[in-house]
Amino acid sequence: MSKLFIAREACSFGAHVVIRELGLPIDVVRVPLRSAESPIHAVNPLGRVPALQLDDGVVITENSAILPYLADLQPGTPLFAPAGSAERAQIQGWIGYIGTEIHAAGFRQVNRPERYSADPATHDGIRQQSARTLHAAVAHIDRHLQGRDWLVGDRFTIADAYLGVFVRWISRLGPDFAGFDALNRFREAYLARASVQAALAAETE
Ligand SMILES: N[C@@H](CCC(=O)N[C@@H](CS)C(=O)NCC(=O)O)C(=O)O
């Protein structure tokens, strides 16, 4: 059976949600991160999750590849859109935006400034500037969500499964990030989904 390697509270949560949404027969395997002993190193040389290991041993990494791959296991699923359609490109566009602007340029720099400068004296400055960058990126998504429930079309897609990861993280960032009304509505709708509840329960057990 294929295996999805995840970690608690990590960006692998979106792929876990997609597995639950589609009822895919994939084992979800929780691993520790940032530990030399973690089994993730034998799967992904970067030591990162998510990583999807197929039955034949082939490994797929990166949310931008794993999320579409999982959806394509169930052709015609409303979680994605047909090859060649504008909706499919829009869904991929949001996954790209979230992965680069929200995760890499935003959260990673806020949480791990040491990856961007070896000088501890610069870390507070990196945190502050990247929090501003993150705020602008979140505001863009909040504006897009005004008057709509989900990112693309009128249904939950793999882009929403992925956005939900960061919307949960954003809710812990404090008062500067509390006033995004559309995003707050999105978070409630996301958390109300049976797939999200099941994935949360499995990741915290
Ligand atoms: N670009 C990758 C990022 C993956 C990533 O950074 N995963 C984090 C968890 S959110 C991780 O495994 N961190 C452990 C580490 O960097 O050592 C993706 O979108 O799949």
The ligand as an ORCA input file, in Angstrom:
! r2SCAN-3c Opt
* xyz 0 1
  N       8.188     22.840     -0.252
  C       7.846     21.747      0.605
  C       8.033     22.163      2.055
  C       7.960     20.998      2.988
  C       8.335     21.425      4.397
  O       9.010     22.432      4.626
  N       7.878     20.625      5.361
  C       8.196     20.907      6.738
  C       6.985     20.683      7.620
  S       5.777     21.971      7.361
  C       9.288     19.962      7.198
  O       9.203     18.780      6.930
  N      10.274     20.493      7.923
  C      11.336     19.706      8.475
  C      12.675     20.227      8.084
  O      12.770     21.165      7.273
  O      13.670     19.673      8.577
  C       6.400     21.307      0.342
  O       5.553     22.167      0.092
  O       6.106     20.102      0.356
*
